[in-house]
Amino acid sequence: MRDSQLEMMGFNCIGDEDHHPILGSLSNAKGWLHRPFPQNIPDHATSDNAPVSLAEALECGKLDLGDVRPPLGFICSTVEEQHAAFNLLRDHGYKVVIKPTDGLGCRGLVLDARRGDLENGTGPIQPCMVEEFVGVKNGPSPTVYMCGDRVLAIADQLMVDGVNEGNIIPSMCSNALQVQMAEAGSAIGRYLGLKSHWGMDFVIDTATGNPIIVDLNMGRPNGSLANYMWRSVQPRPPAALSGELHQLGIERRSPPGETMLELVSLLRSHGLLYTHGALEGVVPTAHVAGGAAKVMIVSWQSLEAVFKLASKLCSLDRAASYSVKAVQLPQQAASPQARSPKYLKEVAEYSHQCQEISKDYWSRVTGT
């Protein structure tokens, strides 16, 4: 529904309507990372023509994200395009990631894709992204929560074999990396004219140490937003060792028939239940009998204390199941090994790579 329609009905719209002048629809935000395949570039965008992708907005100078960029890749809508994009990226020395443009979380994500992961047959398919594999499997994957052009929080996703098993806040990334991601988020928010909540996910480029945008989430509330809002209003106890509350959100699969009251009683009996003014504890944010729901483990002491408490919870709460890897303290994000190239040089190199791949495609199609 448009803002004008809501206003006619007497509602005051304070968020973003789904219809968007650049994205078409906020639900298309994931697909805005890349240009459609194939497209001869880089001269599509003009002063009267909005860029069809984030990559193109960077190349034509309409958006400046410093050393931050999306992965090299394409949006594919047919089997033929998917196979061609896969072949081109592999031929240019890249490992490949395949993911749907409308996937929630990590649904449908294929890391280091092989030929057997491609669609069979011919003709149209559900649009997907075929892009370079940046970073390392299970490596650092920060996520930034935004409201318009303002940063709400920067957290780390606990990635286990391509699946997000939880979130840590505050992020373990360096201050320099967090500043890069925050500035990129603010610039995108201003460029798109966003007012409400949205978010983006990153991985860290092991070659340059720069954050790479691998996902944009718009048009829907993030499941962890309420947890971070709760965190923001918690009073700091006088005995706290840290200046901020360390928080780990992980998935707990409860036993059949268990009630929320029984879970609270279990936590209280072992001294694990977080109460107002406590230094640490477990917060049962949701509960699904026989199903999965998030719990938060929090501490005003340190991140290490959070993971110790998580391990204790797993050992005592035997009837439920947790991801063992999700409660292991992850490695800190690697610092850049060398000074990253200047923005214009990096964008020029990135644009050149895109052009070379497009030229390669056209030469194969036309035989020239």
Secondary structure, 3 states (H helix, E strand, C coil): CCHHHHHHCCCCCCCCCCEECCCEEHHHCHHHHCEECCCCCCCCCECCECCCCHHHHHHCCCCCCCCCECCCEEEEEEHHHHHHHHHHHHHCCCCEEEEECCCCCCCCCECCCCHHHCCCCCCEEEEEEEEECCCCCCCCCEEEEEECCEEEEEEEEEEECCEEEEEEECCCCCHHHHHHHHHHHHHHHHHHCCCCEEEEEEEECCCCCCEEEEEEECCCCCCCHHHHHHHHCCCCCCCCCCCCCEEEEEEEECCCCCCHHHHHHHHHHCCCECCCCCCEEEECCCCCCCCEEEEEEEECCCHHHHHHHHHHHHHHCCCCECCCHHHCCCCCCCCCCCCCCCHHHHHHHHHHHHHHHHHHHHHHHHCC
